């Protein structure tokens, strides 16, 4: 369905609902409204939820319209706080997914009480440190450092498990009489390497480690939902 607003621009019903919410935000939360209205609205399904990049407010209508009005207001305030906190500029070389979780946790502790309501469900933006694990006043950098260390500890466990499994597989392999198993090449650099950001890089023997890292990220998201 398309609507013809004043000015002649054709606007979809989806966009009209988002713009109506932004108008309500002006009345209910003028500070956040002033920030988020500086962004050009883009209705798109190329993002899973909503996002900002300093110039645009991207909004997936399928996800956005599945929330109630209070949750939608909270999402707009959430995106505004990404801008006011300059999270896109502060990330630096940090791993993107961990940084997103850290910034969401840092923001959402301010959006728990009325008139806000953190959205829940698939592709949520409701990560919240309900147990106050990171302490009062924890910023995104501190939360990231905690998550990063947790990630490194988990990756080390996975790597040790993989090495143990490889030893067991090697022990089960038959070899010819008198044959000597090759010693590892001391110059071999095929071991999976971690990038400076903390995310394991892809290599010939690193697929399992990368899969484990992806699974760990999802577990972190679920934990702070």
Secondary structure by P-SEA (a helix, b strand, c coil): ccccccccccccaaaaaaaaaaaaaaaccaaaaaaaacbbbbbcccccccccccccccccccccccccaaaaaaaaaaaaaaaaaccccccccccaaaaaaaaaaacccccccccbbbbbcccccccccccccccccccaaaaaaaaaaaaaaaaaaaaaaaaaaaaaaaaaccccccccccccccccccccccccccccccccccaaaaaaaaaaaaaaaaaac
